[in-house]
């Protein structure tokens, strides 16, 4: 597979700290390349959403330990408190740093 980011571009802007601090378009591309399914129900028909487990009011809220991948339906249920925080798998647990490979191609 050909590299999606050339060697001259790689690292030019520094290594991204987390998946959420990029544009929505780049984040969607990464999630699509990783073929991630909903961490709650397993839905994988389309790109899932990133959800802040403990909201955005905590320090370092975009940390992968505070993010999870949810389908649109489970995302709504999480915001309605119908899915408990204990039921969610963090992005760190689900993919670790493998998202960087999908970012660089």
Secondary structure, 3 states (H helix, E strand, C coil): CCCCCCCCCCCCCCCCCCHHHCCHHHHHHHHHHHCCCCCCCCCCCCCCEEEECCCCCCCCCCCCCCEEEECHHHHHHHHCCCCCHHHCCCHHHHHCCCHHHHHHC
